[in-house]
Amino acid sequence: MKKGIAMVTLVAVISIMLLLVSIITISGIQTSNTSRKITFASELDMLQDAVDSYRTINNGEFPISDFIVLDLKTASEDVKNQFVKNDEEILNDTVLLSKIDYTKLDIGNIKRGHSDTQDDIYAVSNKTGIVYYAKGQKIGNDTYYTLTEELKKLLEYNKKSDEVLSDNAIIFVTNTNKWTNDNVSIEVKVPKEYTDVSIANEKNTINVDKEDFDENYYVYKFNVEENCTINVSYTDKNGSNKVSSFSVMNIDKNNPDIEVSRINNSNTNKKFVQLKGIDLESGIKKIKYDSDKINNDNIGKIYFNSNGIDVNNNSIEVDKNIPYITLYVEDNAGNFNIKTIELN
């Protein structure tokens, strides 16, 4: 009889443990999916803002190159509804969109839309002006092509918070989440019930200033000079050793570059110069030029803030008799470069 009771008890304990493991696993998957949705929605939102700004400046013109046909024949009804709800025109299970020309937009690096695969592109509807990801982003059981109401609500909730709460009640606060060419100041709020706290990045331990924040938290303050992952190690109230992490990814201290890919002298009255701005981190913000020589970088930045001619479509047209031009390129973090190019 005792053996029977022990066996029943063992089965009950194992069942409870399996249930707890499944709950923890499901919770972890849901947290990961939410993070992926916010990341994808943020990139879509950035591109939508960039397209809208371009159209405002250019009298409604779209920043596009080629037309594409999106085939929805095998798509689910949920996917098709993303287009229907946006009042897109679906003909024979296809949608006509236009490929976005990133060179015309003021955007930073994007995670999607730039590989060699044919459908890995961002596109815009000429009918509604709405941005779509042609490949579709599968997250969990759903596939997203545009900013659905669900993604918009997640994005709105995320934007309202200027604090990042880790899974373990460690709060990270930064002085900016925009691109910067300066150090980023960080505050880490740690519950007072946690002990043995140490803070490090991938390379070394970070020296921090520790202060009382309120009755529940200590705050640790420090600066980071480059992009890195901050790891906070600690012992929680149950004696378990844990680590919470936060990544700083908005520092860019490298100057952008600009190349002249082609000079066309075939026209008798004009020269046509093709340019290419290069920045692998925050992305190109603007390119300007002037027909005067401006050699001093500090003077040059001040000059081009209010002078110079904006470069559109990465090309310049100048008079045939102009021997050189000064080019100014600036990235989204405020770094810049100035070059004088001879037009032979």
GIUR-V709946 format. One record per helix or strand. SS is the DSSP state (helix for helix, strand for strand). FROM is the first residue (numbers start at 1). LEN is the number of residues. If there is no record, write none. Layout:
# GIUR-V709946
ss=SS from=FROM len=LEN
ss=SS from=FROM len=LEN
This chain:
# GIUR-V709946
ss=helix from=2 len=56
ss=strand from=64 len=8
ss=helix from=77 len=8
ss=strand from=91 len=1
ss=strand from=94 len=7
ss=helix from=102 len=3
ss=strand from=122 len=3
ss=strand from=131 len=3
ss=strand from=137 len=3
ss=strand from=142 len=3
ss=helix from=149 len=12
ss=strand from=163 len=3
ss=strand from=171 len=4
ss=strand from=180 len=1
ss=strand from=184 len=8
ss=strand from=195 len=6
ss=strand from=205 len=1
ss=strand from=209 len=4
ss=strand from=217 len=8
ss=strand from=228 len=8
ss=strand from=241 len=8
ss=strand from=251 len=1
ss=strand from=257 len=8
ss=strand from=270 len=9
ss=strand from=284 len=7
ss=helix from=297 len=10
ss=strand from=309 len=2
ss=strand from=312 len=1
ss=strand from=315 len=5
ss=strand from=324 len=8
ss=strand from=336 len=7
